Amino acid sequence: MPRRTLTGLAVACAALLVPLAGCSSDHPEAAKPAETTGQERSARLPVPAPDPTGPPELDADETLAGRQKATTGNASIAFREGKKGDALIVAVRCQGAGKIKVAVRPVRMSFPLECRADKADTIYNQVAVGGADRSGVVSVEAPSSVRWSMTIGRGAPVQEEPPIEAAGNPKGRL
């Protein structure tokens, strides 16, 4: 072999062997992992936080009728018919500075929700009126600065709680 080829081969072998020598287990400090604090560990291995604008969950005894994942701007979500006597549940979660307006058809109900930039807010509304068991549409008007999601469900109507009696007001009247 020519001398130039031998020199090139020797340099290539040396270059391959140098990194391998650095990985030997002869170093006692390399055999055990370095101790870290919880703060350091979390800084190096970040755990993704759950999406604060993910759709709200229903209770175990409620059934899903419609859902909208996190979105911005206006949208309409259709929901399916429920059983006779079931209440309609509309749960909305939002985050971002602004106000959204939610309208529910066919029950002709609407409500606003003030959304904050620093915190996700959730509102649950249950409608137990005539026509609540029909299919329909929920429409949301929202600025692009607000992320929102929605869950629409069906469930047994919540029993109305009696008025709280206050001292000096035995009937709970205001």
OpenMM code with the backbone's topology and positions (N, CA, C; nanometers):
from openmm import Vec3, app, unit

residues = "MET PRO ARG ARG THR LEU THR GLY LEU ALA VAL ALA CYS ALA ALA LEU LEU VAL PRO LEU ALA GLY CYS SER SER ASP HIS PRO GLU ALA ALA LYS PRO ALA GLU THR THR GLY GLN GLU ARG SER ALA ARG LEU PRO VAL PRO ALA PRO ASP PRO THR GLY PRO PRO GLU LEU ASP ALA ASP GLU THR LEU ALA GLY ARG GLN LYS ALA THR THR GLY ASN ALA SER ILE ALA PHE ARG GLU GLY LYS LYS GLY ASP ALA LEU ILE VAL ALA VAL ARG CYS GLN GLY ALA GLY LYS ILE LYS VAL ALA VAL ARG PRO VAL ARG MET SER PHE PRO LEU GLU CYS ARG ALA ASP LYS ALA ASP THR ILE TYR ASN GLN VAL ALA VAL GLY GLY ALA ASP ARG SER GLY VAL VAL SER VAL GLU ALA PRO SER SER VAL ARG TRP SER MET THR ILE GLY ARG GLY ALA PRO VAL GLN GLU GLU PRO PRO ILE GLU ALA ALA GLY ASN PRO LYS GLY ARG LEU".split()
positions = [
    Vec3(0.0834, -0.1171, 0.0000),
    Vec3(0.0000, 0.0000, 0.0000),
    Vec3(0.0879, 0.1235, 0.0000),
    Vec3(0.0460, 0.2236, -0.0702),
    Vec3(0.1247, 0.3460, -0.0695),
    Vec3(0.1221, 0.4098, 0.0684),
    Vec3(0.2243, 0.4833, 0.0987),
    Vec3(0.2409, 0.5478, 0.2298),
    Vec3(0.1262, 0.6458, 0.2573),
    Vec3(0.0822, 0.7163, 0.1561),
    Vec3(-0.0262, 0.8133, 0.1742),
    Vec3(-0.1552, 0.7420, 0.2185),
    Vec3(-0.1866, 0.6260, 0.1607),
    Vec3(-0.3061, 0.5503, 0.1971),
    Vec3(-0.2941, 0.4994, 0.3398),
    Vec3(-0.1766, 0.4497, 0.3792),
    Vec3(-0.1549, 0.4008, 0.5156),
    Vec3(-0.1701, 0.5130, 0.6169),
    Vec3(-0.1185, 0.6297, 0.5864),
    Vec3(-0.1302, 0.7434, 0.6770),
    Vec3(-0.2766, 0.7831, 0.6920),
    Vec3(-0.3486, 0.7876, 0.5817),
    Vec3(-0.4915, 0.8220, 0.5867),
    Vec3(-0.5705, 0.7201, 0.6669),
    Vec3(-0.5364, 0.5917, 0.6501),
    Vec3(-0.6046, 0.4857, 0.7238),
    Vec3(-0.5737, 0.4952, 0.8725),
    Vec3(-0.4515, 0.5262, 0.9089),
    Vec3(-0.4124, 0.5406, 1.0492),
    Vec3(-0.4845, 0.6592, 1.1131),
    Vec3(-0.4940, 0.7705, 1.0418),
    Vec3(-0.5633, 0.8885, 1.0941),
    Vec3(-0.7114, 0.8569, 1.1134),
    Vec3(-0.7717, 0.7877, 1.0181),
    Vec3(-0.9135, 0.7527, 1.0286),
    Vec3(-0.9376, 0.6604, 1.1474),
    Vec3(-0.8511, 0.5624, 1.1674),
    Vec3(-0.8656, 0.4709, 1.2816),
    Vec3(-0.8479, 0.5454, 1.4128),
    Vec3(-0.7522, 0.6338, 1.4192),
    Vec3(-0.7296, 0.7108, 1.5415),
    Vec3(-0.8509, 0.7985, 1.5714),
    Vec3(-0.9086, 0.8573, 1.4683),
    Vec3(-1.0261, 0.9427, 1.4883),
    Vec3(-1.1440, 0.8614, 1.5409),
    Vec3(-1.1571, 0.7382, 1.4983),
    Vec3(-1.2650, 0.6525, 1.5471),
    Vec3(-1.2396, 0.6037, 1.6889),
    Vec3(-1.1164, 0.5795, 1.7248),
    Vec3(-1.0836, 0.5254, 1.8564),
    Vec3(-1.0877, 0.6296, 1.9669),
    Vec3(-1.0606, 0.7550, 1.9377),
    Vec3(-1.0587, 0.8593, 2.0401),
    Vec3(-1.1949, 0.8729, 2.1071),
    Vec3(-1.3077, 0.8821, 2.0346),
    Vec3(-1.4369, 0.8933, 2.1031),
    Vec3(-1.4699, 0.7687, 2.1843),
    Vec3(-1.4270, 0.6518, 2.1373),
    Vec3(-1.4537, 0.5297, 2.2124),
    Vec3(-1.3788, 0.5283, 2.3441),
    Vec3(-1.2620, 0.5808, 2.3477),
    Vec3(-1.1844, 0.5848, 2.4711),
    Vec3(-1.2517, 0.6749, 2.5730),
    Vec3(-1.3171, 0.7770, 2.5303),
    Vec3(-1.3857, 0.8683, 2.6209),
    Vec3(-1.5095, 0.8065, 2.6833),
    Vec3(-1.5576, 0.6944, 2.6315),
    Vec3(-1.6801, 0.6330, 2.6811),
    Vec3(-1.6534, 0.5119, 2.7679),
    Vec3(-1.5313, 0.4910, 2.8091),
    Vec3(-1.5028, 0.3723, 2.8902),
    Vec3(-1.5655, 0.3856, 3.0279),
    Vec3(-1.5855, 0.2727, 3.0962),
    Vec3(-1.6458, 0.2750, 3.2293),
    Vec3(-1.5397, 0.2691, 3.3379),
    Vec3(-1.4155, 0.3009, 3.3053),
    Vec3(-1.3083, 0.3012, 3.4043),
    Vec3(-1.3192, 0.4165, 3.5014),
    Vec3(-1.4008, 0.5166, 3.4716),
    Vec3(-1.4135, 0.6330, 3.5572),
    Vec3(-1.5235, 0.6077, 3.6588),
    Vec3(-1.4921, 0.6012, 3.7888),
    Vec3(-1.5946, 0.5717, 3.8879),
    Vec3(-1.7058, 0.6760, 3.8910),
    Vec3(-1.6744, 0.8025, 3.8642),
    Vec3(-1.7785, 0.9044, 3.8663),
    Vec3(-1.8725, 0.8907, 3.7469),
    Vec3(-1.8302, 0.8244, 3.6407),
    Vec3(-1.9158, 0.8048, 3.5244),
    Vec3(-2.0111, 0.6873, 3.5450),
    Vec3(-1.9813, 0.5991, 3.6394),
    Vec3(-2.0634, 0.4808, 3.6614),
    Vec3(-2.1948, 0.5140, 3.7295),
    Vec3(-2.1989, 0.6191, 3.8102),
    Vec3(-2.3237, 0.6543, 3.8777),
    Vec3(-2.3752, 0.7867, 3.8228),
    Vec3(-2.5076, 0.7991, 3.8129),
    Vec3(-2.5628, 0.9243, 3.7614),
    Vec3(-2.5457, 1.0372, 3.8612),
    Vec3(-2.5317, 1.1557, 3.8100),
    Vec3(-2.5187, 1.2727, 3.8969),
    Vec3(-2.6512, 1.2975, 3.9673),
    Vec3(-2.6446, 1.3382, 4.0938),
    Vec3(-2.7658, 1.3684, 4.1685),
    Vec3(-2.8178, 1.5044, 4.1249),
    Vec3(-2.9501, 1.5113, 4.1095),
    Vec3(-3.0123, 1.6376, 4.0715),
    Vec3(-3.1293, 1.6640, 4.1635),
    Vec3(-3.1641, 1.7878, 4.1749),
    Vec3(-3.2824, 1.8221, 4.2537),
    Vec3(-3.4043, 1.8127, 4.1646),
    Vec3(-3.5219, 1.8106, 4.2238),
    Vec3(-3.6458, 1.8050, 4.1474),
    Vec3(-3.6602, 1.9239, 4.0546),
    Vec3(-3.6139, 2.0405, 4.0994),
    Vec3(-3.6261, 2.1593, 4.0159),
    Vec3(-3.5388, 2.1460, 3.8921),
    Vec3(-3.4191, 2.0950, 3.9098),
    Vec3(-3.3310, 2.0785, 3.7949),
    Vec3(-3.3882, 1.9747, 3.6990),
    Vec3(-3.4400, 1.8671, 3.7534),
    Vec3(-3.4942, 1.7610, 3.6704),
    Vec3(-3.6122, 1.8135, 3.5885),
    Vec3(-3.7016, 1.8891, 3.6507),
    Vec3(-3.8165, 1.9387, 3.5758),
    Vec3(-3.7744, 2.0424, 3.4720),
    Vec3(-3.6647, 2.1125, 3.4984),
    Vec3(-3.6182, 2.2107, 3.4015),
    Vec3(-3.5623, 2.1405, 3.2780),
    Vec3(-3.5001, 2.0243, 3.2990),
    Vec3(-3.4426, 1.9523, 3.1864),
    Vec3(-3.5439, 1.8633, 3.1156),
    Vec3(-3.6422, 1.8125, 3.1880),
    Vec3(-3.7425, 1.7247, 3.1302),
    Vec3(-3.8802, 1.7867, 3.1475),
    Vec3(-3.9138, 1.8861, 3.0682),
    Vec3(-4.0428, 1.9530, 3.0871),
    Vec3(-4.1587, 1.8584, 3.0565),
    Vec3(-4.2599, 1.8634, 3.1412),
    Vec3(-4.3810, 1.7853, 3.1213),
    Vec3(-4.4835, 1.8770, 3.0564),
    Vec3(-4.5385, 1.8375, 2.9430),
    Vec3(-4.6348, 1.9260, 2.8782),
    Vec3(-4.7600, 1.9421, 2.9633),
    Vec3(-4.8061, 2.0649, 2.9754),
    Vec3(-4.9269, 2.0930, 3.0535),
    Vec3(-5.0489, 2.0606, 2.9690),
    Vec3(-5.1576, 2.0163, 3.0337),
    Vec3(-5.2780, 1.9901, 2.9566),
    Vec3(-5.3328, 2.1194, 2.8970),
    Vec3(-5.4001, 2.1071, 2.7856),
    Vec3(-5.4573, 2.2238, 2.7183),
    Vec3(-5.5694, 2.2825, 2.8030),
    Vec3(-5.5530, 2.4060, 2.8511),
    Vec3(-5.6569, 2.4636, 2.9363),
    Vec3(-5.7852, 2.4943, 2.8608),
    Vec3(-5.7810, 2.4917, 2.7297),
    Vec3(-5.9027, 2.5195, 2.6542),
    Vec3(-5.9601, 2.3933, 2.5911),
    Vec3(-5.9174, 2.2762, 2.6398),
    Vec3(-5.9775, 2.1520, 2.5927),
    Vec3(-6.1241, 2.1458, 2.6349),
    Vec3(-6.2051, 2.0667, 2.5660),
    Vec3(-6.3484, 2.0622, 2.5974),
    Vec3(-6.3743, 2.0173, 2.7411),
    Vec3(-6.4717, 2.0783, 2.8077),
    Vec3(-6.5071, 2.0362, 2.9437),
    Vec3(-6.5591, 1.8925, 2.9432),
    Vec3(-6.5439, 1.8245, 3.0552),
    Vec3(-6.5919, 1.6875, 3.0697),
    Vec3(-6.7325, 1.6874, 3.1269),
    Vec3(-6.8087, 1.5858, 3.0931),
    Vec3(-6.9416, 1.5663, 3.1502),
    Vec3(-6.9306, 1.4755, 3.2720),
    Vec3(-7.0320, 1.4765, 3.3565),
    Vec3(-7.0379, 1.3833, 3.4683),
    Vec3(-7.0640, 1.2433, 3.4138),
    Vec3(-7.0358, 1.1418, 3.4954),
    Vec3(-7.0487, 1.0026, 3.4526),
    Vec3(-7.1911, 0.9664, 3.4103),
    Vec3(-7.2916, 1.0289, 3.4696),
    Vec3(-7.4307, 0.9948, 3.4378),
    Vec3(-7.4885, 1.0794, 3.3242),
    Vec3(-7.4063, 1.1573, 3.2576),
    Vec3(-7.4511, 1.2410, 3.1467),
    Vec3(-7.3982, 1.1838, 3.0151),
    Vec3(-7.4709, 1.2058, 2.9064),
    Vec3(-7.4300, 1.1526, 2.7766),
    Vec3(-7.3903, 1.2657, 2.6823),
    Vec3(-7.2939, 1.2378, 2.5977),
    Vec3(-7.2421, 1.3361, 2.5030),
    Vec3(-7.3391, 1.3543, 2.3864),
    Vec3(-7.3682, 1.4798, 2.3519),
    Vec3(-7.4547, 1.5112, 2.2383),
    Vec3(-7.3802, 1.5906, 2.1310),
    Vec3(-7.2675, 1.6520, 2.1664),
    Vec3(-7.1881, 1.7287, 2.0711),
    Vec3(-7.0637, 1.7823, 2.1384),
    Vec3(-6.9604, 1.8108, 2.0595),
    Vec3(-6.8349, 1.8607, 2.1174),
    Vec3(-6.7600, 1.9422, 2.0140),
    Vec3(-6.6946, 2.0483, 2.0616),
    Vec3(-6.6083, 2.1317, 1.9780),
    Vec3(-6.4737, 2.1426, 2.0476),
    Vec3(-6.3678, 2.0968, 1.9809),
    Vec3(-6.2334, 2.1111, 2.0374),
    Vec3(-6.1926, 2.2575, 2.0334),
    Vec3(-6.0794, 2.2893, 2.0952),
    Vec3(-6.0327, 2.4278, 2.1052),
    Vec3(-6.0297, 2.4948, 1.9679),
    Vec3(-6.0875, 2.6133, 1.9623),
    Vec3(-6.0966, 2.6884, 1.8375),
    Vec3(-6.0977, 2.8377, 1.8676),
    Vec3(-6.0869, 2.9190, 1.7656),
    Vec3(-6.0989, 3.0643, 1.7800),
    Vec3(-6.2020, 3.1130, 1.6795),
    Vec3(-6.2580, 3.2289, 1.7070),
    Vec3(-6.3560, 3.2864, 1.6163),
    Vec3(-6.4938, 3.2245, 1.6331),
    Vec3(-6.5817, 3.2550, 1.5391),
    Vec3(-6.7207, 3.2094, 1.5446),
    Vec3(-6.7336, 3.0661, 1.4943),
    Vec3(-6.8318, 2.9935, 1.5497),
    Vec3(-6.8604, 2.8574, 1.5036),
    Vec3(-6.9981, 2.8159, 1.5519),
    Vec3(-7.0560, 2.7166, 1.4832),
    Vec3(-7.1830, 2.6569, 1.5234),
    Vec3(-7.1631, 2.5067, 1.5363),
    Vec3(-7.2190, 2.4483, 1.6415),
    Vec3(-7.2034, 2.3065, 1.6702),
    Vec3(-7.3417, 2.2441, 1.6800),
    Vec3(-7.3675, 2.1437, 1.5972),
    Vec3(-7.4955, 2.0733, 1.6019),
    Vec3(-7.4913, 1.9706, 1.7148),
    Vec3(-7.6068, 1.9465, 1.7759),
    Vec3(-7.6159, 1.8419, 1.8779),
    Vec3(-7.7375, 1.7554, 1.8495),
    Vec3(-7.7292, 1.6291, 1.8933),
    Vec3(-7.8352, 1.5337, 1.8628),
    Vec3(-7.9462, 1.5339, 1.9668),
    Vec3(-8.0552, 1.4754, 1.9284),
    Vec3(-8.1754, 1.4679, 2.0103),
    Vec3(-8.1506, 1.3857, 2.1369),
    Vec3(-8.2207, 1.4221, 2.2434),
    Vec3(-8.2108, 1.3495, 2.3694),
    Vec3(-8.3396, 1.2768, 2.4013),
    Vec3(-8.3400, 1.2068, 2.5145),
    Vec3(-8.4604, 1.1367, 2.5593),
    Vec3(-8.5598, 1.2367, 2.6164),
    Vec3(-8.6866, 1.2037, 2.6065),
    Vec3(-8.7927, 1.2887, 2.6612),
    Vec3(-8.7654, 1.3098, 2.8098),
    Vec3(-8.7680, 1.4352, 2.8532),
    Vec3(-8.7452, 1.4684, 2.9936),
    Vec3(-8.6002, 1.4975, 3.0287),
    Vec3(-8.5061, 1.4664, 2.9385),
    Vec3(-8.3649, 1.4977, 2.9639),
    Vec3(-8.3423, 1.6482, 2.9561),
    Vec3(-8.2487, 1.6947, 3.0353),
    Vec3(-8.2062, 1.8346, 3.0283),
    Vec3(-8.0925, 1.8456, 2.9271),
    Vec3(-8.0758, 1.9618, 2.8712),
    Vec3(-7.9660, 1.9921, 2.7800),
    Vec3(-7.8565, 2.0605, 2.8604),
    Vec3(-7.7331, 2.0138, 2.8448),
    Vec3(-7.6189, 2.0702, 2.9174),
    Vec3(-7.5257, 2.1349, 2.8154),
    Vec3(-7.4907, 2.2599, 2.8381),
    Vec3(-7.3968, 2.3315, 2.7519),
    Vec3(-7.2828, 2.3799, 2.8409),
    Vec3(-7.1643, 2.3216, 2.8208),
    Vec3(-7.0462, 2.3581, 2.8994),
    Vec3(-6.9444, 2.4230, 2.8058),
    Vec3(-6.9003, 2.5431, 2.8407),
    Vec3(-6.8078, 2.6191, 2.7565),
    Vec3(-6.6848, 2.6560, 2.8390),
    Vec3(-6.5678, 2.6395, 2.7788),
    Vec3(-6.4414, 2.6788, 2.8430),
    Vec3(-6.3712, 2.7757, 2.7493),
    Vec3(-6.3140, 2.8828, 2.8063),
    Vec3(-6.2446, 2.9800, 2.7215),
    Vec3(-6.1229, 3.0381, 2.7929),
    Vec3(-6.0294, 3.0864, 2.7120),
    Vec3(-5.9119, 3.1566, 2.7631),
    Vec3(-5.8682, 3.2579, 2.6586),
    Vec3(-5.8321, 3.3762, 2.7057),
    Vec3(-5.7924, 3.4860, 2.6181),
    Vec3(-5.8795, 3.6061, 2.6500),
    Vec3(-5.8236, 3.7229, 2.6412),
    Vec3(-5.8980, 3.8438, 2.6776),
    Vec3(-6.0105, 3.8693, 2.5785),
    Vec3(-6.1322, 3.8722, 2.6300),
    Vec3(-6.2468, 3.9011, 2.5450),
    Vec3(-6.3741, 3.8390, 2.5990),
    Vec3(-6.4824, 3.8651, 2.5309),
    Vec3(-6.6137, 3.8168, 2.5723),
    Vec3(-6.6729, 3.7353, 2.4582),
    Vec3(-6.7290, 3.6191, 2.4912),
    Vec3(-6.7965, 3.5402, 2.3899),
    Vec3(-6.9458, 3.5353, 2.4201),
    Vec3(-7.0236, 3.5126, 2.3155),
    Vec3(-7.1683, 3.5013, 2.3309),
    Vec3(-7.2096, 3.3647, 2.2776),
    Vec3(-7.2880, 3.2928, 2.3586),
    Vec3(-7.3331, 3.1588, 2.3231),
    Vec3(-7.4848, 3.1625, 2.3062),
    Vec3(-7.5355, 3.1120, 2.1945),
    Vec3(-7.6796, 3.1055, 2.1681),
    Vec3(-7.7177, 2.9603, 2.1407),
    Vec3(-7.8265, 2.9133, 2.2055),
    Vec3(-7.8706, 2.7742, 2.1936),
    Vec3(-8.0081, 2.7714, 2.1273),
    Vec3(-8.0174, 2.7009, 2.0131),
    Vec3(-8.1451, 2.6823, 1.9456),
    Vec3(-8.1768, 2.5344, 1.9491),
    Vec3(-8.2924, 2.4912, 1.9751),
    Vec3(-8.4212, 2.5555, 1.9628),
    Vec3(-8.4768, 2.6119, 2.0930),
    Vec3(-8.4023, 2.6081, 2.2021),
    Vec3(-8.4581, 2.6535, 2.3305),
    Vec3(-8.4510, 2.8044, 2.3493),
    Vec3(-8.3964, 2.8743, 2.2540),
    Vec3(-8.3905, 3.0215, 2.2581),
    Vec3(-8.3272, 3.0741, 2.3864),
    Vec3(-8.2109, 3.0237, 2.4152),
    Vec3(-8.1349, 3.0665, 2.5321),
    Vec3(-8.0016, 3.1220, 2.4830),
    Vec3(-7.9531, 3.2256, 2.5482),
    Vec3(-7.8194, 3.2766, 2.5178),
    Vec3(-7.7561, 3.3266, 2.6466),
    Vec3(-7.6241, 3.3259, 2.6481),
    Vec3(-7.5517, 3.3766, 2.7645),
    Vec3(-7.4134, 3.4244, 2.7209),
    Vec3(-7.3615, 3.5252, 2.7902),
    Vec3(-7.2256, 3.5728, 2.7623),
    Vec3(-7.1269, 3.5031, 2.8564),
    Vec3(-7.0013, 3.5044, 2.8185),
    Vec3(-6.8951, 3.4531, 2.9049),
    Vec3(-6.7742, 3.5437, 2.8880),
    Vec3(-6.7319, 3.6057, 2.9971),
    Vec3(-6.6135, 3.6915, 2.9978),
    Vec3(-6.4923, 3.6005, 3.0137),
    Vec3(-6.3985, 3.6089, 2.9213),
    Vec3(-6.2803, 3.5236, 2.9225),
    Vec3(-6.1585, 3.6056, 2.9628),
    Vec3(-6.0691, 3.5419, 3.0385),
    Vec3(-5.9492, 3.6108, 3.0873),
    Vec3(-5.8251, 3.5590, 3.0158),
    Vec3(-5.7287, 3.6469, 3.0000),
    Vec3(-5.6056, 3.6109, 2.9296),
    Vec3(-5.5219, 3.5115, 3.0083),
    Vec3(-5.5221, 3.5217, 3.1410),
    Vec3(-5.4308, 3.4430, 3.2231),
    Vec3(-5.4915, 3.3160, 3.2817),
    Vec3(-5.6190, 3.2886, 3.2574),
    Vec3(-5.6824, 3.1733, 3.3209),
    Vec3(-5.7967, 3.1222, 3.2346),
    Vec3(-5.8090, 2.9896, 3.2266),
    Vec3(-5.9220, 2.9301, 3.1553),
    Vec3(-6.0441, 2.9307, 3.2467),
    Vec3(-6.1561, 2.9778, 3.1952),
    Vec3(-6.2818, 2.9807, 3.2696),
    Vec3(-6.3794, 2.8830, 3.2055),
    Vec3(-6.4602, 2.8175, 3.2892),
    Vec3(-6.5595, 2.7221, 3.2410),
    Vec3(-6.6945, 2.7554, 3.3010),
    Vec3(-6.7983, 2.7471, 3.2188),
    Vec3(-6.9345, 2.7685, 3.2669),
    Vec3(-7.0189, 2.6503, 3.2199),
    Vec3(-7.0991, 2.5967, 3.3124),
    Vec3(-7.1914, 2.4874, 3.2822),
    Vec3(-7.3331, 2.5409, 3.2936),
    Vec3(-7.4130, 2.5222, 3.1903),
    Vec3(-7.5535, 2.5617, 3.1930),
    Vec3(-7.6377, 2.4388, 3.1638),
    Vec3(-7.7421, 2.4205, 3.2433),
    Vec3(-7.8360, 2.3114, 3.2208),
    Vec3(-7.9727, 2.3714, 3.1908),
    Vec3(-8.0340, 2.3258, 3.0828),
    Vec3(-8.1639, 2.3762, 3.0404),
    Vec3(-8.2639, 2.2614, 3.0485),
    Vec3(-8.3666, 2.2791, 3.1301),
    Vec3(-8.4703, 2.1764, 3.1451),
    Vec3(-8.6057, 2.2399, 3.1167),
    Vec3(-8.6262, 2.2795, 2.9923),
    Vec3(-8.7518, 2.3426, 2.9501),
    Vec3(-8.8080, 2.2628, 2.8329),
    Vec3(-8.9310, 2.2924, 2.7970),
    Vec3(-8.9912, 2.2268, 2.6820),
    Vec3(-8.9057, 2.2459, 2.5578),
    Vec3(-8.8823, 2.1393, 2.4842),
    Vec3(-8.8003, 2.1459, 2.3636),
    Vec3(-8.6536, 2.1177, 2.3873),
    Vec3(-8.6111, 2.1044, 2.5132),
    Vec3(-8.4695, 2.0798, 2.5418),
    Vec3(-8.4254, 1.9414, 2.4956),
    Vec3(-8.5209, 1.8505, 2.4746),
    Vec3(-8.4861, 1.7165, 2.4293),
    Vec3(-8.4701, 1.7080, 2.2768),
    Vec3(-8.5002, 1.8144, 2.2048),
    Vec3(-8.4859, 1.8170, 2.0587),
    Vec3(-8.3402, 1.8372, 2.0178),
    Vec3(-8.3100, 1.8015, 1.8934),
    Vec3(-8.1770, 1.8314, 1.8392),
    Vec3(-8.1711, 1.9807, 1.8101),
    Vec3(-8.0522, 2.0326, 1.7933),
    Vec3(-8.0399, 2.1754, 1.7692),
    Vec3(-7.8984, 2.2169, 1.7367),
    Vec3(-7.8713, 2.3453, 1.7558),
    Vec3(-7.7416, 2.4045, 1.7240),
    Vec3(-7.7041, 2.5034, 1.8331),
    Vec3(-7.5773, 2.5010, 1.8722),
    Vec3(-7.5224, 2.6030, 1.9614),
    Vec3(-7.4280, 2.6878, 1.8769),
    Vec3(-7.4487, 2.8180, 1.8778),
    Vec3(-7.3636, 2.9106, 1.8020),
    Vec3(-7.2825, 2.9956, 1.8987),
    Vec3(-7.1565, 3.0148, 1.8649),
    Vec3(-7.0663, 3.0946, 1.9478),
    Vec3(-7.0115, 3.2088, 1.8639),
    Vec3(-7.0198, 3.3292, 1.9188),
    Vec3(-6.9553, 3.4466, 1.8603),
    Vec3(-6.8383, 3.4803, 1.9507),
    Vec3(-6.7169, 3.4783, 1.8952),
    Vec3(-6.5975, 3.5007, 1.9767),
    Vec3(-6.4929, 3.5781, 1.8977),
    Vec3(-6.4210, 3.6682, 1.9653),
    Vec3(-6.3110, 3.7374, 1.8976),
    Vec3(-6.1953, 3.6400, 1.8747),
    Vec3(-6.1092, 3.6722, 1.7809),
    Vec3(-5.9961, 3.5842, 1.7501),
    Vec3(-5.8953, 3.5759, 1.8643),
    Vec3(-5.9033, 3.6656, 1.9609),
    Vec3(-5.8110, 3.6639, 2.0753),
    Vec3(-5.8491, 3.5588, 2.1795),
    Vec3(-5.9656, 3.4955, 2.1637),
    Vec3(-6.0146, 3.3989, 2.2627),
    Vec3(-6.0142, 3.2585, 2.2033),
    Vec3(-5.9540, 3.1640, 2.2771),
    Vec3(-5.9623, 3.0211, 2.2429),
    Vec3(-6.0735, 2.9624, 2.3273),
    Vec3(-6.1602, 2.8856, 2.2667),
    Vec3(-6.2721, 2.8285, 2.3402),
    Vec3(-6.3002, 2.6864, 2.2922),
    Vec3(-6.3681, 2.6105, 2.3782),
    Vec3(-6.4115, 2.4756, 2.3446),
    Vec3(-6.5463, 2.4530, 2.4112),
    Vec3(-6.6163, 2.3492, 2.3677),
    Vec3(-6.7510, 2.3281, 2.4194),
    Vec3(-6.7844, 2.1795, 2.4234),
    Vec3(-6.8622, 2.1424, 2.5237),
    Vec3(-6.9203, 2.0095, 2.5326),
    Vec3(-7.0701, 2.0260, 2.5520),
    Vec3(-7.1469, 1.9528, 2.4740),
    Vec3(-7.2925, 1.9551, 2.4845),
    Vec3(-7.3350, 1.8159, 2.5280),
    Vec3(-7.4193, 1.8096, 2.6294),
    Vec3(-7.4603, 1.6801, 2.6811),
    Vec3(-7.6070, 1.6737, 2.7167),
    Vec3(-7.6464, 1.5564, 2.7622),
    Vec3(-7.7827, 1.5301, 2.8080),
    Vec3(-7.7740, 1.4621, 2.9432),
    Vec3(-7.8723, 1.4931, 3.0282),
    Vec3(-7.8749, 1.4301, 3.1594),
    Vec3(-8.0045, 1.4591, 3.2312),
    Vec3(-8.0212, 1.3950, 3.3457),
    Vec3(-8.1402, 1.4173, 3.4275),
    Vec3(-8.1374, 1.5602, 3.4795),
    Vec3(-8.2527, 1.6264, 3.4809),
    Vec3(-8.2568, 1.7636, 3.5329),
    Vec3(-8.2156, 1.7682, 3.6800),
    Vec3(-8.1413, 1.8699, 3.7155),
    Vec3(-8.1012, 1.8897, 3.8547),
    Vec3(-8.2241, 1.9342, 3.9329),
    Vec3(-8.2408, 1.8757, 4.0499),
    Vec3(-8.3536, 1.9139, 4.1344),
    Vec3(-8.3300, 2.0528, 4.1901),
    Vec3(-8.4334, 2.1337, 4.1875),
    Vec3(-8.4229, 2.2697, 4.2397),
    Vec3(-8.4047, 2.2638, 4.3902),
    Vec3(-8.3083, 2.3398, 4.4395),
    Vec3(-8.2835, 2.3444, 4.5832),
    Vec3(-8.3750, 2.4472, 4.6473),
    Vec3(-8.4266, 2.4147, 4.7681),
    Vec3(-8.5126, 2.5123, 4.8356),
    Vec3(-8.4307, 2.6338, 4.8770),
    Vec3(-8.4970, 2.7495, 4.8950),
    Vec3(-8.4242, 2.8699, 4.9376),
    Vec3(-8.3590, 2.8481, 5.0737),
    Vec3(-8.2467, 2.9105, 5.0931),
    Vec3(-8.1748, 2.9009, 5.2202),
    Vec3(-8.2390, 2.9970, 5.3186),
    Vec3(-8.2709, 2.9433, 5.4359),
    Vec3(-8.3305, 3.0288, 5.5388),
    Vec3(-8.2205, 3.1061, 5.6095),
    Vec3(-8.2389, 3.2346, 5.6185),
    Vec3(-8.1436, 3.3209, 5.6871),
    Vec3(-8.2059, 3.3678, 5.8177),
    Vec3(-8.1234, 3.4042, 5.9126),
    Vec3(-8.1731, 3.4552, 6.0406),
    Vec3(-8.2622, 3.5756, 6.0144),
    Vec3(-8.3821, 3.5746, 6.0720),
    Vec3(-8.4745, 3.6854, 6.0524),
    Vec3(-8.5507, 3.6760, 5.9213),
    Vec3(-8.5260, 3.5706, 5.8427),
    Vec3(-8.5932, 3.5523, 5.7144),
    Vec3(-8.6292, 3.4038, 5.7004),
    Vec3(-8.7290, 3.3547, 5.7760),
    Vec3(-8.7583, 3.2121, 5.7817),
    Vec3(-8.8027, 3.1514, 5.6491),
    Vec3(-8.8531, 3.2242, 5.5568),
    Vec3(-8.8991, 3.1701, 5.4282),
    Vec3(-8.7921, 3.1802, 5.3192),
    Vec3(-8.6763, 3.2371, 5.3506),
    Vec3(-8.5698, 3.2515, 5.2528),
    Vec3(-8.5969, 3.3592, 5.1499),
    Vec3(-8.6873, 3.4498, 5.1816),
    Vec3(-8.7192, 3.5577, 5.0872),
    Vec3(-8.6133, 3.6662, 5.0930),
    Vec3(-8.5918, 3.7277, 4.9834),
    Vec3(-8.4928, 3.8360, 4.9783),
    Vec3(-8.5546, 3.9680, 5.0056),
] * unit.nanometer
topology = app.Topology()
chain = topology.addChain("A")
for resn in residues:
    res = topology.addResidue(resn, chain)
    for name in ("N", "CA", "C"):
        topology.addAtom(name, app.Element.getBySymbol(name[0]), res)
